Amino acid sequence: MKWFYEQNCSHKRDERIDFIRGAVMTILIVVHIDIFSIYNYIAWERLGVISGAEGFVLLSGVVLGIVNRTRILHDGWHKASVHLFDRSLQLYRISLFVIVSVPILHTLPYIDATVTMTFKDGLSKILYQLYPLWSWDFNTILANILLLKHAPHQFQVLGLYIVLLLVAPFALWLIEHKRFKLLLALSWFFYIVNSGYHLRPTGAQFEYAFPVLSWQLLFVHGLILGYYKEEVWKFFHTQIGKILFGFLVLLFLLFLFFTYNNPMPQIPVWLKLSIIPPETFYKYYNMFFMKNTLGYGRIINDFVMLIVSYALLSYFWKPIHRLFGWFFIPIGKSSLYIFIWHIYFCILIANLSIFEQNDIFINTLGHTFVLIALWILVKKRVLFSIIPR
C-alpha cells in the first residue's frame, strides 16, 4: 500500500508499539480520573471488551520480549535477568513511596485523598477502605504496606507488574531454550486452576482486582509475542497468515458489535446498539468477559485488538503518525512515568469543586488538562532522573 511503513525493529525502537501504549495509557488515565467526559465514550470498553489495565500488562510483556531478545543475545541471560530483578526492585521502591505519600497528602489542609484511599464497587455500591485503620499496631501497618496490602486502587496494577518482572527471567530462559510450548502450558495451567479456586499467593491487595495467577497469562503470551515479533510479522505475510488475519479482523468486528450493545446508561442511545437484549448481554458478559478473573472472551479480544491495531498502524503509519503520533508516542515511551504521576492528578481533580457539577463539557476540559499536563511533563523531562519510565 502507498502508506505502508515497516520499521526495522532490530535496529531502532518500534514506535508503533509506543503509539499503542500511549493510547492504552490515555484510556487508563481517563477511566481513573473519575469524572464522566466525552473521552469516556471511547475509554469505557468502546473499542472492544478490553481495558487499559489489560493493555498495560500485555504490552509490558511484548516490550520486554522485544528488548530482552537483543539483550540476551549481546549480554547473556544472566545479565538480562539481573536487569529485570533490578527493575522490579526499583518499581517496588517507587510503589512504597506512592503508597505512603497518599495518606500523608490526606493529612494536609484542603487536600482530600479519599478518591485514592477507598474504592466503591460500581455494582454493589459497597465502599472499601484500602488503607489501614490508624488504630492498628504500627508494626502491622508497616508490614502490610511493605507487602503491598494497602495501595490506591488506581495504582494496583503496578504491584502485579512488579511480581511479573520477578518471574520474567525464568520465562525468558524457557523461551531462549526453545521451550516456549512448556511455558504456554504452565501459563494456561495456572490460569485454569485459578479460574476454579481464585487463589491469591502474594496476599497483596492488587490480587483482588488483578490475580497474578490469572493475569500472568497476558504477560507471558505478550513476552512470547515480543520475543518472536519478527517471526510473527513474517507469518502474517504468508498465505495462511493472511487468511488468519482476515479471521481476526472478523473477530474484531464481532467484539465491537458486542460491546456496542452494552446497555450502560451513561452512553447515549445514538452511540450504542440495542440489538442484543440487556439480559442476554449481561449473561454472556458475566460468562466470558469478566475483568478481574480475565474471562476467555476478554483474553481473545485483547490479542485480536493488539494484532489488528498493530497491522493498521503498519499499513497507515505515515498519516496516523502525523495526526496523533506527537501525543501518543511520547506518552507510550514514558508509560510508567505517566502511570506514577497520574495518581496525584486523580487527587487534584477530586479536590476541585468545579468537577462536582457533572457537566460533561467541563469534565472534558478536566480530562484534557490532565492529558496535556502529563504530556508536557514528559516533553520537559520533569524528574526523569528520579521517576522510572
N, C-alpha and C positions, 0 to 999 in steps of 0.2 A: 504494500500500500504506500501511497505517497508520503504519509506521515509516520511510516514505520521507523522506529528508532531503537536500536539494540545497543545497550551499554555493555562494554566488556568488563564484567564484574570481577574478573580475576585480577584486574589492574587498578580499578577505581571503585569507589563506593557506588552502590546501586541506589540512585535517588528515587527510583520507583518504589522501593521498599520504604524509604524515608517518607515519601509522599503518603503512602498508605498509613504509616504510623502516625503521621501528622493528622490525618483525617480521623483516625481512631482516637487520638488524644483529644481532638476537638469535641467529638461525641461524648467522651468520658467527662470532660470539663462541663459541658452543657448539662448533663444529667446530674452531676454532683453539685453544681451551683443551683440550688433547689428553688428556682423561680421558673414559671412557665413562660416561654417566649416562642417566637416564630421558629427558632432553631430546633425546638422540641418536635416540630413536625417532621424532622429528619432523624433526630437523635433517639427518639423513643421507638426503637425497633421498626423503623420505616423502610430500611433498605434490605430487610430480611429479619429473621428471628435471631438476631445477634446483638451483642452489646459491646461497649468499649472495653470492658474487662477481658472478654474472650480475645478480642483483637490484640490487646496488650500482651497477654500470655502467649498466644500463638506466634505473634511477630517477634517476641523476645526470643523464642526458640529458633525461629527462622534466622534471625540476625546472628545469634550465637553459632548456629550451624555453619553459616557462610564464613564468619570471621575465624572460627576455630579450625576449619579445614585448612586454611592457609597457615594459621599459627602452628598447628601440629606438624604440618609439612616442613616448616622452617625451623621451629624451636623444639619440636617433640611434644608428646602427650604430657609429660611431667610438668614442663613449664606452662603449658596451656592450662593444666589443672590448677597449678598454684595461682595463676592469674584469676581463675574463676572463684577459688576459695577467698582470695583477697577481695574480689569484687563483692562477694556475699557478705564478708565482714564489714566492708565499707558501707554497704546499704543497711546492714544491721545497726551500725553506729548512727547513721543519719535517721533511721527509724526511731531509735531511742530518743534522739533529740526532738523530733517532731512530736512523739507521744508525750514527752514531758513538757514541751513548750506550750501545748494546747491548754492544760489546766492552769499553767502559770499566767497565760494571757487572760484566762477566765477570771482570775483574781483582780485584774487591773480595773480601775474605774472606767465605766462607759463601754466595756467590752464584754459581750456575752458570747461565749464559745459553745453554747448548748448544742448548736447545729452539728458540731463535730464530736460532742461528748455523749450524744444519745442517738438512737435510731428508732424511727417509727415505722412499723410494718404497714405497708400500704393496704393490705387486705384485712388483717385483724385489728389494725389501729392501735396495737399494743406499743407502748413506748419503752424501749430497752435502754437501761443505763450502761454505757460502755466503759465507764471509768469507775474505780473502786469507791466504796463508801469511806470517807475520811476517818470514820470511827474504827476502821480496821487497824490491826497491828502494822507498824511501819515496815517491818521485815516482810510481811505478807504482801503489802502493796508493792514494795521494791521487787520482790521475786516475781510477782505477776507481770510487772512492767518488763522485766528482763526476759520473761518467757513470751512476750507479745500477747498477753492475755487482756490487755487494755490498749485500745487504739481507736482513732477516729474511723468510722465505717467507710469514709471516702478514701482511706489510706490502706485498707486491709489487704488489698491485692498485692501490695509490695511485700508483705510478710510471706505470702505464697511464693513470690519470686525469689526471695532470699533462700527459702528451703530448696526450691528447684535448682538454684545455682549450685548448691551443695551436692546435688545428685547428678548434675550435668557432666562432670568429668567421667563418671562411671558409664553414663550413656554414650559419651563420645568414644570411650575405649571400645565399647561393643561395636559402634559404627565403624571406627577405624579398622577393627579386626574383621570386618565384613560379617558381623553378627547382628545386623540391624533387624533381621527377622525375629531373633530371640528377644531383642529389645521391644519390638512391637508386641510380641506375645506376652511379655511381662507387663507392659503398659496396659494392655487390654485385660489381663488377669486382675490387676489391681483395680481397674475401673469397674469391672463387673462385680467383683467381690464387694467393693464399696457401695455399689448401687443397691446391694441387698442388705448390707449391715451398717452403713453410714458411720464408719469409723473416723476418729479424729486423733491420729497417732501423735501429733505435736502438742495437742491440748491448747493451741493458740486460738485466740479469738477469731482470726481470719478464716478458720476452718468451718465456721457456721455458714459463711457465705461462699467460701472457696475451698472445699475439702480437698486436701492435697492429693489423696489417692484417686480422686476423680479428675481434677484439673491438670494433673501431670500428663494426661492423655494428649491435651492440646499442645503442651510444651514439647513433649517427646516427639510427636509427629512433626511439629514445626522444626525441631532440631534436625530430624532426618531430611525433611524437605530442603532446609537451608544447606545442609552438607552436600546433598546431591542436586543442588539447584540447577546447575548447568545440564546435568543428565536429564532431569525432569523437563527442562525447557526444550531440549532437543527431541525428547519423546513426543511432546505435543506438536512437533512439526512433522511427525511421521503420519502415515495414513490412518493407523489405528488411533494415534493421539488426537488427530483432528476430529475423528468420529466421537471419541470420548469427550473432547472439549465441547462439541455440539450438544452432547447429552448434559454436560454440566451447565451450559447456558440455559437449556430447558429447565433443569432443576432450579436454577437461579430465578427464572421467571415464575415457577410454581411456588417457591418460597415467598417471592414478592407478592404474588396473588394471595397467599395465605395470610401474610402479616397485614396486608391492606384490608383484610376482613376483621381485624381486631376491633371489637366494639368499644374500646376505651372512650369514655365520654369527653375527654379533653380534646380529642381530634374532631374537627368539624365534619359534618356529613359529606361535604363536597370533596374531602380529602381521604375518604375511605370507602370501601365497598361493603355491601350488605348482602352478598350472595350466600355466604356461609352463615347460618343462624348462630347467634351468640352462644347458645348452649353447646352446639357442635364444635364451635371454635375452641371454647374453653376445655371441652372434653379432650380434644387432640393436643391442645397446648399443654395441658397438665400431664398427658401421657408421654409426650415426646420432646417437649421444648422447655422444661423447667430449667432455670438458670443455675441454681445452687448445686443441683445434682447433675447438671450438664447432660440433658436428655439427648438421645440418639439423633433426633431431628436437628437439634441445635448444633451438634458436632458436625454433621454433614453440611449444614448451612454455612458454618464458619469456613470450612475448607473450600466449598463452592465459591463463596464470596471472595476469598483470597485469590484463588486461581483466575476467576473471571475478571476481577478488578485489575490484577497484575497484567493480564493479557490486554485488556482495554488500554491501560496506561502505556503498554509497549507499542501498540499499533497507532495510538493517537497521542504520543508523548509530547510532541512539539506544541500543539495548541493547548493541551491541558497544562503543560508546564508553564507556558506563557501566561495563562489566565490565573492559575491557582498555586503554582509552584513557589512563588515568592513567600507565601504564608505557610503552606503545609510542610514544605521540605525543612525549613529551619526548626519548626515545631517537632517534626519527626526525628531530626538528628539529635535533639536535646529532650527526648521524651521523659526520661527520668527526672531531669531538672524541672521540667514543666509540671510533672506529677507532684513533686515535692512542694513547689510554690503554690499550686492550686489549692492546697489545704487552707492557706492563710487568706486566699481570696474568697473561699467559702465563708469564712468567719466575717470578712469585711462586708460582703454583700448582705449577710444575715443581720448585720448591725445597722444597715441603712434603711430607715423607715420608709423611704420612697418606694421600696420594692415590696412593701406590705399591702399595697393597693391592688395587687393582682391585675395590673394594667399590662396587657401583652406587649404594647409598644415600648413602655418604659422598661419592662423586663428584657426586651430585645436589646435595648440600649445598654442595659446592665451586662448581659452576656457579651455583647460586642466590646464593651470596655474591658472586661476581663481578658478576652481573647487577644485583643490588641496590646494590652498591657503585658501579657505573657510573651507575646511576640517581640515586643520592644526589649524586655529583659534578656531574651535570647540574643537579639541583634547587638545589644550593648554589652553582652557577656557579663552581666552583673553577678558577682560572686561565683564565677565559673571555677575559680581556684579552690572553692570550698564545697560547693554543691555538685554531686556527681551528675553526669549527663547520660 
